[in-house]
């Protein structure tokens, strides 16, 4: 049973508001990597810093519009709005190549930090970065974590895919002696606000209390269970005085574009060795490619050649065959 939470995926460009204001940058004008080049270049030149600091994982958000079918192989995918459901080499798609070239330009010009390909994790403060979340996360999470006031502009999404829906799952043990009762319990957790609050906040009176206007006031931080794992967000009583982020999350879910492969799972049985070998190839190069450290023009060709030598074409053929069979093409 999937948990109904931030079941879609949306990426935002997050800014240090004071820094943007200092340089007269209207952040709402910029919602693509290419459009960010000029304002980031201005900050770089004026302050002598790398304003877009990333770690070795790079900017994987450029793959948002492609469904990799749970393959754990980013170069394999189907564009989520492609009704023909054609499996492609994602690295060679025009929109992805364009973003990879932009990242390389940033790296050469010092907009991206020079140690990006080897950096284990980014610093807590960054002038600008891309993150998955919802609009108010700028005020509740991203800004406080940096110690500044932050603002966010939508970059990509919201999209809905198997991987986003399966961010949290609950299940009934196949050997359960009372599966019906287990299902009743899961229904209570998802439909009864009082039960849901107990799992999310702890015990009423010990960990939280209800305010006169029906909100929640935390009494301590002793209850540490991860709230997103338990049941839907949308029956949780909001905390008094805080932004109602669940309404924003629900709105993003309702706006999300569903992948054309929603409900489809790639069966890896016939391509296990090829998938393993291709993942090794991809992991060898992904940091340099997704941080902009190397020119994508030549590197994508190198990666493609090594992927094909490792069985990439067989993977594409098998995936396409399964998709065609699943959707009766």
N, C-alpha and C positions, 0 to 999 in steps of 0.2 A: 504494500500500500504506500504509494508515494506521499510524502508530506507536502501539503499545499502551503508553500511559503514563497520565497523569491524563486519560483519555479521557472521563470524566464531569465535570460541573461542580458544585462545592459551594461555597457561600458561608458564611463564619463571621463572627460578631461578635467582634472582638478588643478585649481590655481591657488596660489597664495594671493589673496585679494589685495593686500597692501602693496605687494610687489607689482601686480598688474596695474593698479591705480597709479603707482609711482611713475610708470612708464606710459601712462595714458593708453592702455590696452583695453579695448572693449572686448572682453573675452567671449561674448555671445556671438561675435562675428566669425569665430573660428571653431569648426567642428570636423575638420579633416586634418590628417597629418600635413598635407601639402600646404594648407592655409596657415598652419602654425609656424611655418618656416620664418616668415618675416618678424612676427612679434618675439619669437624665441631668439632670433638673431640680434634683435635690438637689445634684449636683456643681456645677451652674451657680450656684445660690444660695449655696452654702457657700464657693466659691472665686472667684466672679466671672469665670469663664472660659467660653468656648464649648467644651464637652466633645466635641462631634461635628463636627470640622473636615473639610470636604470641598472639593474644587475644582469647577471649572465642569462637569465631567462628571456631577456629582451622584450619586445612588444608583440606578444602572441595574439593580442586583440585584433591584429590585422586579418586573422583567420576566422573572425566571428561569423561571417556569412557562409561558411563551409561546414558541412556535417561530415565528420570523419568516421561515422558509424561505430564509434567505440573502439576503433582500431589502434588507438594510441600512436597514430602515425599522421602527423599534421599534413604532410604532402599529399595524402590521400583524402579525397572528399567529393561531395556533391554539393553544389551551391543550394542553399536552403530554399530558394525560390525558383529553382529550375524544374519545371514540370516534366521535362524529358528525363529527369533523374540520371543524368550522364555522369559517370565517375571520371574524374579528371586528376591530373597532376596540378595540385593547388598552387604550387610555386610558380607555375607558368601562366597563371591567369592574370589578365591585364590589370585588374584592380590590386592584386597582391604585389605584382612586380612594381607598380607605381609607388606603393607604400614602402617597399624595400629600397627603392632608389632614394626616396625621401630620407629614410633612416640613414642611408650611406652618406648623403649630403650632410646631414646633421653631424654625423660622426667626424667627417673630414673637417668640418668648420668648428668643432669643439662645442657644439650645442649639446651633444651627448658626451658624457664623461669618458675619458680615454681608457679607463680600467673596466669598462662595462663588460667585456667578454669574460672577465675572470672574477668579477665582484660577486661575492657569495650572497649578499643581501643589500638592499639600498639603505641609505641613512634614513632616520626618522623624518628629517626635513628635506623637502624637495620643492623647488619653485613651481614646477609643473610636472604632472605625471598622469598616467591613464590607469583607472581602477574600475573594477566591477562593483556595482552597487545600485543605489537609488539617490535621487537629488538631495534629500536632507542628510545623507551620510556626510556631506561636506561640513555640516554644522555639528553633527553628533559624533562623528568618528574621525574623518580625515583631518579636519582642522584641529580638533583637540589633540590628536596624536602628533601633530607637527608643532603645536603651541602657537598657532596663528588662526586668523579667520580665513576660511577657505570657501571657494565657490566652485560649482561644477557645471559643466556643459555636456550634454549628451553627445557621445562620439559614435557608438554603434549599438544596434538593437532597438528595442528588446526582441530577442529571438527565443523560440521554444524548440528544444530538441530532446532526444532521449537523455542525453548527458545532463542537461539542465534540470529536467524533471526528476532525475534520479539523484539529485544532490542529497537527499535524505529519504530512506525507505524504512518502513516497518514491515515485519512479516510474522506469520504464525508458523511455529515449528511444525514440520510435517508429521512428527510423531506425537503431537499434542493430544492429550486424553480429552480435552474439552475445547476443541477449536471454535465451537459456537460461542462459548463464553469469552474466549480470547477476542473474537470479532466484536462482541458486545463491548468489551473493554476499549478496543481501538475506536469504536464509534463514540464512546463516552469522551475519550481524550480529544477527539476531533470536533464534537458537537456540543459538549457541555462546558460553558465558560468557566464555571467554578472548578471543575476537575482540571481543565486546561491551565488555569491560573496556578493551581497547586503544583503542577509539574513545572511550570515556568518560573514561578517565584518562590516556591517552598510552602510552608504551612502558614495559614492565616493566623495572625497573632504572634507567631514566632519569627517569621521572616518578612511578613508584609501585613498591611492592613488596608481595608477599603476606606476611601475618603467619603465625605458626605455627598459628593457629586458623582460617586460611582467609579472613581479612578483608583489606581493603586499607589500606595506609598510604601517604598521599601524600608524595612526597619534595620536591615543589615545586609551584608554581602556573603552570608554563610552558605546560601544555596547556590551551588556552582554548576549544576547540570546544564549541558548545552541545550538551550531552548529550541534551536532549529531542528533538533533530531526527534522531537517527541510527537508532534502533531501540528496541525495547521497554525499559522501565525494569527489568523484572522478572527479567532475567538478569544485571543489573549486580551485581557483588559489593559488599556493604555496606562502608562505611569503619569501621574498628575504633574502638570507643568512641562511635559516634554512634547516634542513634535510627534504627531501621529504618523510615524514612518510606515506603518502597515497599510495605510490608505494609499500611499505612494507606490508601495510594492504591488498592491493589488491592481492599481491602475496600469502599471507596467505589464503585469501578467495579461491583463485584458487587451492591451495594445499589441502584444507580441505577435510576430510573424512565425507561424509554425513551420518547421522543416518539412519538406516534401517527403522525408524519410521517417517522420514521426511514427513510432511503433515498429520500425524495422531494426533488426539486430543482425550484424554481420556474423555469420558462422565461420570461425577461423580454422575449423578442422582440417581442411584441405590445403591451408596456406600457413600453417604454424611456423615452419622454418623460414619461409620467405618474410613473414611479418617480423620475426625476431631479427633477421639479418638486416632488413630495411630500417628497423628502429635503431640499430647500431650505427648505420650510415647517417641517419638523420641526427642522432645525438652527437655525432662527431662534429657536425657543422652548424648546428642550430644556433649556438651562442654567437658565432661570428656573423651569421646571416641576420639574426633578429635584433642584434644590437647595432647593425650598420657598419661593423668593423671592416667588412670586405665588400668589394663591388659585386652586387647581385648579378650583374650581367654574366660574368664568367663563373661565379660560384654556383648559381642555379644550374648551369650546364654540367658542372662537375658533379654536383649532388645527384642530378638526374641520371647521369651516366652510371654512377656507382649504385644508385637505387635499382636501375634496370639490370645491372649485373647481379644484383642480390635477389632478383625475382619480382621487381615492382610491377612489371607488365602482367605477370601471372595473377598478382593480387587484384589489379584493376579488372582483369577479365573475370575472375571469380566473383568479385563484388558486384560487377555489372550483371552477371548471370543470376545471382541471387536476388538482386533488386528486380530484374525483369520478371522473374518467377513470382516474387512476392506481390508485385503490383499487376500481374497478368498482362504484361506487355507482349 
